[in-house]
Amino acid sequence: MQLPKPLYCGTLIKRYKRFLADIRLESGEEITAHCPNPGRMTGLSDPGSRVWLSYSLNANRKLPFTLELIEAGGGLVGVNTHLPNKIVREAIEEQKITTLNGYSSLRTEVKYGEKSRIDILLEDTNIGRCWIEIKNVHLRRDHLRSKGVAEFPDSVTARGSRHINNLVDQLKMGDRSILVFVIQRMDCIDFKIAKDIDPLYYQTLQRGIEAGLEVLCFDTDISLSSISLRDSVSFSAH
């Protein structure tokens, strides 16, 4: 998936109120950018961090700049939580996720469950339906000199637990349900659920897996021009 062009480089002054970030651009100008990430962004919001932003020409936007990438642990980390859906959709359309090949149609943002919309719904007359919920992962808390373990979530997510329950409901109807974790960083080879941060999410996922929920996890290849799925990452349910 191609990132917007051009990207503007700057230095993070502070991130606050979840969706706001003050940044000093290379020109010296200080701006407030939209931070499209509702999580805590642990380890990714240190003042002085190098960041990259996109710019929108939409006159209706109050904040034209959007925070896209941040340098952490010696590499790039994607912080825009809206991108994983596009990244996975592109990979499916290019048949890069073999377990999802063979479906004849793909729809996004389809209403289902209780006040929810599924990220991707795959359908085929012969294969049936496959409901796919996609989660952005950027948290890493282990030692940066180790091989790297990514974790999710980085804050309590009642919404995330509800999504798992909705996916399980689709399983009961005879459909296929998949939870896809997209790690927007390149320094992790393992993935786990941060059960100390959100025990309920961990327990809900355990029950979902026992009911037949499939879990896929991928890291990404990140540059200043694009982000794409790279490799499958090992995941232990316990």
N, C-alpha and C positions, 0 to 999 in steps of 0.2 A: 504494500500500500504506500503510495507516494505521499509525503508530507507536503503541506502548503509551501509555496515558494514566493518570496524568499523567507528564510528564518532569520530573526534578529537575535543577536547574542547580547547578553547582559549579565549583571551580577545581582543576585537576590539580596534585597535589603531585609524584607520580612514577609512571611506569609501569615494571614490572619483572617478571622471570620470565615474560615473554611474555603471560601471561593475568591479570596482577594490576595494579591501578592504585589508588593511594591518592589520595583526593579530599576536598577540604574543601567541604562543602555550604554553601549560602547561610545556613543556620542557624548555621554555625560548627562543626557536628559533623564530625569526620574519620572517613571510612569507607574500607574496602577493597572495590573493585568488581571484578566479573569483566570482563576485557577480551577480547571474542570476536574476537581478531585475532592469528594466529600470526606475522605478518610483522614487519618491523623498525619499521614506522610512521614512516619517515623524515620529519621535519618536522611530525609530528603528536603528538609526545610531549614537547613542551617544557613544563617546569614553569611554572605560572601560566596555562596555556591555559584558556579557558572551555569547559566540557563539559556534556553533558546525559545523564542516566541514566534507565533504566527501573527499576521495582521489582517484584519477583515476590513473590506471597503464598504461594508453594510452601514449606511448612515444611521440606521435605527439602533445600532448597538451602542450602549453606553460606554463599554470598555472594548475598544477595537483590538487590543492585544490579548492573545491567549497563550498561557504557559503550556509548552509541549514537551520539552526535554529538560532534564537537569543532570549535571555531572556529579556522580557519587561513586565512591569506591573505585575510582580510576576509570570509570566508563559511563556511558550514557544510559539514563533511565527514563522511560516514557511515563509521564504522569497524567496524561489526558485519558480519563476513564471512558471516553466515548469511542476511542479508537479500536479496542479489541473486537467489537462487533464487526467492524469493517475488515479488520485483519483476518478474522475467521471466515467471514463470508467470501472474501477473495480466495482464501486457501481452498474452500469447498468448491468454488466455481472452477478453480484450476486443478481440481482433483488431487490435491496434495495431502488430504486426510483420507486414506484409503478406506477406513471403516465407515466413511460417510458417502462413499461413491454409490452411484446407481439410482439415486432419486431423480425424478423427472421435473420437480418444481421446487423452488425455494421462495419462501415469503418471510418478511420481517415484521416485527411489532404486531403480531397477531394477538388479539385479546384471548385470554384464557384464565382459568382459576378465579381467584377472588381479587378483583381490581388489579390484575396484572396483564402484562403483555410479554409474550415470549420473544426472545431475541431473534431466533431463527426457527422456522418450521419447514422441515423437508417432507415432501409428500410424493407418493408413487402408488399407482393402482395396484401393483403386484407386491411391493415391499411394505406399504403402509405409511404411517406417519412417524416422524422423529422430531421431538421437541428438544430444542437446544438452548440452554441458558449459559451465558458467557460472563465470566468474572475477570476483572483486571487484578493482577498481582504485582506489587512493587516492593513489598516488605522483605527486608533481609536483616536479621538481628544477630546472626552468628559472626564469628571473627572473619574479617575480610581476607585473611590469609588462608582460610580454609577453603574447601572446594565449593561451598556455597549452598545454603538452604533457603529457598523462598517460602514465605508463609502468607496465609490468608485466613481471616481478615486482619486488617490492622486496627480495627475498632469494632465495637459491637454492632451487628447488622441484623436487626429483626427482619428487615426486608429480605435479606439473603436466606434466612430460615424459611420464610414464607414461600420463596421461590422453590426451595427444595420440596416442600410439601405439595406445591402445585404440580411439580414434575412427577411426584409419586402418584398423585391423582390420575395423571395421564397414563401411567403404567397400569393402573387398575382397569383402565378402559381398553387395554390391549395394545397400547402404543409403545413406542420406544422413547426413552428420555435420557438426555445426556447433559452433564454439567462440564463445561470446558473452562479451565483456568489458563489464562494467558499471562505469562510472566514477561513484563515489559522491562527486562534487564537481561544482560548476557553473562552474568557471573554466578549463576546458580545451576547445579546439576541435580538437585533434589527439591522436592516440594512437600510441605506438610500443612495441616490445619493448625492454626494458633489457638489451641483449645484453652490456654490460659487467658487469652484476650476475650474469647466468646465461647464459653463452654456449651451453651445452648446450640450454637451453630454446629459445633463438633458433634454433639449428640444427634442432632437432626440429620446431619449428613450420614452418620453411621446407620441410622434407621433407613435412610434412603437407599444406601448401598445394599443393605440386607433385602430391601424390597425389589432390587433389580436396577437401580439407578446406575448408569455408567458414568465414569469420571475420566476425562482426558486432560492432560496437562502438557503445555508446550512452552518453550522459551522462544525468544524472538531475536532476529537479526536487526540491529538498530544502527542507523547512520543519520547524518544530518539531512538526508534526502528521502529516506523511506524506512518503514518498519514492516517486517514480514515474519510469519511463523518460521521457526528454524527446526528444532528437534523436539521429540517427545521427551518429557522429563519424568523421572521415576516418582511415584507417589505411593506412600504407605497410608492406608486408611486408619491405622492405629497409632 
